[in-house]
Amino acid sequence: MIEAYQAQCQNRVDAALERLFVAPQPELQRLYQAMRYSVTNGGKRVRPLLAYAACEALGGNVEHANGAACAVELIHAYSLVHDDLPAMDDDDLRRGKPTTHKAFDEAAAILAGDGLQTLAFEVLGNAELNPHSAELRLAMIATLARASGPAGMVGGQAIDLGSVGQALDQAALENMHRHKTGALIEASVALGALASGNADPATLAALQRYAQAIGLAFQVQDDILDIESDTHTLGKTQGKDQANDKPTYPAILGLQNAKGYALELRDQALAALEDLGSPAEPLRMLARYIVERRH
């Protein structure tokens, strides 16, 4: 069932994203090609799925979540382009294809990432692409800015780069991942809820608890797959975390305990949705999928 829902949401957000990569003048053609390549070269679209599912859970029109879904995927794609650069993770493979700096060059990759990041906020600020009141659009922009900046994802990447070769405990590792991975996942859920037009403080708090749990579960499962999967299945270099001496959940907890922790986080996420009823079923499916996926 998750496969059908995933395909439906992927088709919706991909159609919306495709319209964003038309170069306004010939001199920008290569830049827009690099931006498009970075976004449309595959990917699970987990963050747009969460935005759509949160909107549905609160009885909203999913078409009104297109802006939120595009924005979080643009931010995610930009972060991957920059993370893959030689100055950071130095990876040659992403989603089974050459990383952007390999398919183009480093300068093009930096500019493509910059372009994707700023395009995300342009989408949220545009009333045609994000058909909500000016007040709501501003709230959505502020939510995404905090989640993707130094208080969120960028801060998490800085902590990650500074932690290579260090012996972190579980609390320190979770602090890093709540920033690096969790913040954008939380924003995806929050933006989808806001896009519904029906979000109240109590419901937003419940959805935040859900998103915090699946954000950590996502990273725990990533760490497990870095050990158990292979490069072909992952679409990126398997074993890179171990090779780079990065702290991971299996390294700290042991592999079996890490698997148990992922399931515990899934159950925490499901418990947070207890009061939302059947409209929240897609969110429940996504919580299960995150810890069951193989890539």
Residue pairs with C-beta under 8 A, 6 or more apart in sequence:
1 285
2 285
2 286
2 288
2 289
5 49
5 282
5 285
6 44
6 45
6 49
6 289
9 45
9 48
9 49
9 52
9 53
9 69
10 45
10 48
10 49
12 52
12 62
12 66
12 69
13 45
13 48
13 52
13 66
13 69
13 70
13 73
14 40
14 45
16 66
16 69
16 70
16 129
17 39
17 40
17 70
17 73
17 74
18 40
20 70
20 74
20 119
20 123
21 32
21 35
21 36
21 39
21 40
22 32
23 29
23 31
23 32
23 33
30 104
30 108
31 108
31 111
31 112
31 115
32 115
33 104
34 100
34 103
34 104
34 108
34 109
34 111
34 112
35 112
35 115
35 116
35 119
37 100
37 103
37 104
37 112
38 77
38 78
38 80
38 81
38 100
38 109
38 112
38 113
38 116
39 73
39 74
39 77
39 116
41 94
41 95
41 97
42 95
42 96
42 97
42 235
43 73
43 77
43 95
44 293
44 295
45 73
46 185
46 188
46 218
46 286
46 290
47 69
47 72
47 73
47 76
47 184
47 185
47 188
48 69
48 70
48 72
48 73
48 188
49 282
49 286
50 72
50 185
50 188
50 189
50 192
50 211
50 214
50 283
50 286
51 65
51 68
51 69
51 72
51 188
51 189
51 191
51 192
51 195
52 62
52 65
52 69
52 192
52 282
53 192
53 280
53 282
53 283
53 285
53 286
54 65
54 188
54 189
54 190
54 191
54 192
54 193
54 196
54 207
54 283
55 61
55 62
55 64
55 65
55 68
55 192
55 193
55 195
55 196
56 62
56 196
56 279
56 282
57 193
57 196
57 207
57 273
57 276
57 279
57 280
57 282
57 283
58 193
58 196
58 198
58 199
58 203
58 279
59 196
59 198
59 279
60 192
60 195
60 196
60 197
60 198
61 196
64 131
64 132
64 195
64 196
64 197
65 191
65 192
65 195
65 196
66 129
66 130
67 123
67 124
67 126
67 129
67 130
67 131
67 132
67 140
67 195
68 124
68 130
68 140
68 188
68 191
68 192
68 194
68 195
69 192
70 120
70 123
70 129
71 120
71 121
71 123
71 124
71 130
71 140
71 144
71 191
72 120
72 144
72 184
72 187
72 188
72 191
74 116
74 117
74 119
74 120
74 123
75 116
75 117
75 120
75 144
75 148
75 153
75 184
76 184
77 116
78 112
78 113
78 114
78 115
78 116
78 117
78 120
79 113
79 148
79 153
79 157
79 184
80 94
81 99
81 100
81 101
81 109
81 112
81 113
81 116
82 88
82 109
82 110
82 113
83 89
83 91
83 157
84 90
84 91
84 94
84 99
84 100
84 101
84 109
85 101
85 106
85 109
85 110
86 101
86 106
88 157
88 161
89 240
89 244
91 99
91 236
91 237
91 240
92 98
92 99
92 102
92 237
93 99
93 231
93 235
93 236
93 237
94 100
94 235
94 236
95 235
95 236
96 232
96 235
96 236
97 103
97 235
99 109
100 108
100 109
100 112
100 113
101 108
101 109
104 112
117 148
120 144
120 148
121 141
121 144
121 145
123 129
123 130
124 130
124 137
124 140
124 141
124 144
125 137
125 141
127 134
127 137
130 137
130 140
130 195
132 140
132 194
132 195
132 197
136 194
136 197
139 194
140 191
140 194
140 195
143 187
143 190
143 191
143 194
144 187
144 191
146 152
146 183
146 187
147 153
147 183
147 184
147 186
147 187
148 154
148 183
148 184
148 187
149 155
150 158
151 179
151 183
152 179
152 183
152 184
152 187
153 179
153 180
153 181
153 183
153 184
155 179
155 180
156 176
156 177
156 178
156 179
156 180
156 181
156 182
156 183
157 180
159 175
159 176
159 179
159 180
160 176
160 180
160 246
163 172
163 176
163 246
163 247
164 244
164 245
164 246
165 245
166 247
167 247
168 176
168 247
168 252
169 252
170 249
170 252
170 253
172 247
173 247
173 248
173 249
173 252
174 216
176 247
177 215
177 216
177 219
178 212
178 215
178 216
180 219
181 215
181 216
181 218
181 219
181 222
182 211
182 212
182 215
182 216
182 218
182 219
183 215
185 211
185 214
185 215
185 218
186 208
186 211
186 212
186 215
188 211
189 207
189 208
189 210
189 211
189 283
190 204
190 207
190 208
190 211
193 199
193 203
193 204
193 207
203 276
206 272
206 273
206 275
206 276
207 272
209 268
209 269
209 272
210 269
210 272
210 273
210 283
210 287
211 269
213 265
213 266
213 268
213 269
213 272
213 287
214 265
214 266
214 269
214 286
214 287
214 290
216 265
217 262
217 265
217 266
217 269
217 287
217 290
217 291
218 290
219 249
220 249
220 258
220 261
220 262
220 265
220 291
221 262
221 290
221 291
221 293
223 241
223 248
223 249
223 250
223 251
223 258
224 249
224 250
224 255
224 258
224 259
224 262
225 234
225 293
225 294
225 295
226 234
226 238
226 239
226 240
226 241
226 242
226 248
227 239
227 242
227 250
227 255
228 255
229 238
229 294
229 295
230 238
231 237
231 238
233 294
233 295
234 295
235 295
241 248
242 248
242 251
249 258
249 261
250 258
253 261
262 291
263 291
265 291
266 287
266 288
266 290
266 291
269 287
270 284
270 287
273 280
273 283
273 284
276 283
